[in-house]
Structure formats: structure tokens, C-alpha cells
Amino acid sequence: MNLLTGEYNNTIDDKGRVSFPVKLRTAVNQNVLMVTKGLDTCLWLFTMEEFESFKNKLTGNASMMKKKNLQVVRHFVASAQPVEFDKNGRLTIPMSLREYAHLSKDCTILGVSSFMELWDTETYNDYQKENEESFREAAEEFNDICF
């Protein structure tokens, strides 16, 4: 799989179908993606291999006897569902995940290296504004990165 990057604005129809940018579909080079709840009320989309790796790392470090560990595993793993691209390059997002992400009409798709995020555009814009000030602090935590 190629590096997934870019920010794309699109729409989601009444049936929950969203067209994916050709650049991302080409980079993914698969017909099925795993869609799950992400953080900050967006959805995360993985190739099947990337999701398996993510799930294994998550569950490998979790004790199902610890309440918070189980809560995190349930959030990411239990909500995950495979979705297939149709002949027009669209994914149909399941209703439960659309509701979680507040997806209505306008949506934003982000390529985030090895996975993608799907946001309601208004929610994403609000998130960007709310986190603008704390972004510098967050970036400073990557103190080992030098240009």
C-alpha cells in the first residue's frame, strides 16, 4: 500500500454512499476497507491488513479484565465493519457509524499515512478551530523530529 495523504471534500448521499477520491482508491489498491469508530467523532478506514495489525497491537497490549482496556477495544474493534467499493468507487457507510460521526451531507476525507479518516465537514472545521491553539504544543511533543 502506498502512503495515504491529502484532504478531500465530498458528499455523502441519503443511502450513506460516499465517493472516494481516485488517488486514495489507487493508493489503497483494494476493494474492501474496514471502517470503525475513530477518535474525535470521525471514522477510521483501514485496509484489511492495516486493521489486522492495528487490532493485534491494541488487543496484544490490553487485558480484557481491565475496564478501561475493554472499553477501548470495544470502541475500535467491536464497531469495525468491512465495506466494499461499488463499481462507481463509492463506499456505503453503515448507519451506526454514520450516526457516530454525525455524517450528514458534506464530508471530509483525510489520508493519514497508513489509514484514512472520514469526518462530517462541519465537525472537522469545528475541530480544527477548537484545536488551533493546542496544535503547537502537540507538535512540540515530537521533539525528536528535526528539519
C-alpha positions as CSV (number, residue, x, y, z in Angstrom):
1,M,0.0,0.0,0.0
2,N,1.2,3.5,-0.8
3,L,1.3,6.4,1.5
4,L,-2.2,7.9,2.1
5,T,-2.2,11.7,2.1
6,G,-4.4,14.6,1.2
7,E,-7.6,16.3,2.3
8,Y,-10.7,15.8,0.1
9,N,-14.2,17.4,0.4
10,N,-17.1,15.3,-0.8
11,T,-20.7,14.5,-0.1
12,I,-22.5,11.5,1.3
13,D,-25.9,10.6,-0.1
14,D,-29.1,9.5,1.6
15,K,-28.1,5.9,1.3
16,G,-24.8,6.5,3.1
17,R,-22.6,6.3,0.0
18,V,-19.5,8.4,-0.4
19,S,-17.3,8.6,-3.4
20,F,-13.7,8.1,-2.6
21,P,-11.0,10.1,-4.4
22,V,-9.2,8.2,-7.2
23,K,-5.8,9.0,-5.6
24,L,-6.8,7.3,-2.3
25,R,-8.5,4.3,-4.1
26,T,-5.4,3.8,-6.2
27,A,-3.1,4.0,-3.1
28,V,-5.2,1.5,-1.2
29,N,-5.4,-0.8,-4.2
30,Q,-8.1,-3.0,-2.5
31,N,-11.8,-3.4,-3.0
32,V,-12.7,-3.7,0.7
33,L,-11.9,-1.4,3.6
34,M,-12.5,-1.8,7.4
35,V,-14.4,1.1,8.8
36,T,-14.5,1.8,12.5
37,K,-15.1,4.5,15.1
38,G,-12.1,6.7,15.4
39,L,-11.3,9.4,17.9
40,D,-12.9,12.9,17.9
41,T,-16.2,11.6,16.3
42,C,-14.6,10.7,13.0
43,L,-14.4,7.3,11.3
44,W,-11.2,5.5,10.6
45,L,-10.8,3.5,7.4
46,F,-8.1,0.8,7.1
47,T,-7.1,-1.8,4.5
48,M,-7.8,-5.2,5.9
49,E,-4.1,-5.8,6.6
50,E,-3.6,-2.4,8.4
51,F,-6.7,-3.1,10.5
52,E,-5.5,-6.5,11.5
53,S,-2.1,-5.0,12.5
54,F,-3.9,-2.3,14.5
55,K,-6.2,-4.8,16.2
56,N,-3.4,-7.1,17.1
57,K,-1.4,-4.2,18.7
58,L,-4.4,-3.0,20.5
59,T,-5.6,-6.4,21.9
60,G,-2.0,-7.6,22.5
61,N,-1.5,-4.8,25.0
62,A,-4.9,-5.0,26.6
63,S,-6.2,-7.0,29.4
64,M,-9.8,-7.9,28.9
65,M,-10.1,-7.9,32.7
66,K,-9.4,-4.2,32.9
67,K,-12.4,-2.0,32.4
68,K,-10.6,0.8,30.5
69,N,-8.8,-1.7,28.3
70,L,-12.0,-3.4,27.4
71,Q,-13.7,-0.1,26.8
72,V,-11.0,0.9,24.2
73,V,-11.1,-2.5,22.5
74,R,-14.9,-2.3,22.2
75,H,-14.8,1.2,20.7
76,F,-12.4,0.3,18.0
77,V,-12.8,-3.4,17.3
78,A,-16.5,-4.1,18.1
79,S,-17.7,-1.3,15.9
80,A,-15.5,-2.2,12.9
81,Q,-17.3,-3.3,9.7
82,P,-15.9,-4.3,6.3
83,V,-17.3,-2.1,3.4
84,E,-16.8,-2.7,-0.3
85,F,-16.3,-0.2,-3.1
86,D,-19.1,-0.4,-5.6
87,K,-18.5,-0.1,-9.4
88,N,-18.6,3.7,-9.1
89,G,-15.9,3.9,-6.4
90,R,-18.3,4.5,-3.6
91,L,-18.4,3.1,-0.1
92,T,-21.6,2.6,1.8
93,I,-21.0,3.6,5.4
94,P,-23.2,1.7,7.8
95,M,-25.9,3.7,9.6
96,S,-24.4,3.1,13.1
97,L,-21.1,4.5,12.0
98,R,-22.7,7.5,10.2
99,E,-24.6,8.3,13.4
100,Y,-21.4,8.1,15.5
101,A,-19.6,10.5,13.1
102,H,-22.7,12.8,12.7
103,L,-22.3,12.4,8.9
104,S,-25.0,14.3,7.1
105,K,-24.2,15.6,3.6
106,D,-20.8,17.3,3.4
107,C,-17.8,15.2,4.4
108,T,-14.1,15.5,4.5
109,I,-11.8,12.6,3.8
110,L,-8.2,12.7,5.1
111,G,-5.3,10.5,4.2
112,V,-3.3,9.9,7.4
113,S,-0.3,7.9,6.3
114,S,-1.5,4.3,6.7
115,F,-5.2,4.9,7.3
116,M,-7.9,7.4,6.4
117,E,-10.3,9.5,8.4
118,L,-13.9,10.3,7.4
119,W,-15.4,13.4,9.0
120,D,-18.6,15.4,8.8
121,T,-17.1,18.6,7.3
122,E,-18.7,21.0,9.8
123,T,-17.4,18.8,12.7
124,Y,-13.9,18.7,11.2
125,N,-13.9,22.5,10.7
126,D,-15.0,23.0,14.3
127,Y,-12.3,20.5,15.5
128,Q,-9.7,22.4,13.6
129,K,-10.7,25.8,15.1
130,E,-11.0,24.3,18.7
131,N,-7.5,22.8,18.5
132,E,-5.7,25.5,16.7
133,E,-4.0,26.9,19.8
134,S,-3.0,23.5,21.2
135,F,-1.6,22.3,17.9
136,R,1.8,23.9,18.6
137,E,2.1,22.2,22.0
138,A,1.1,18.9,20.4
139,A,3.7,19.4,17.6
140,E,6.4,20.2,20.2
141,E,5.9,16.7,21.7
142,F,7.6,15.4,18.6
143,N,10.9,16.8,19.8
144,D,13.0,14.1,18.1
145,I,12.0,15.4,14.6
146,C,14.5,17.8,13.2
147,F,14.5,19.6,9.9
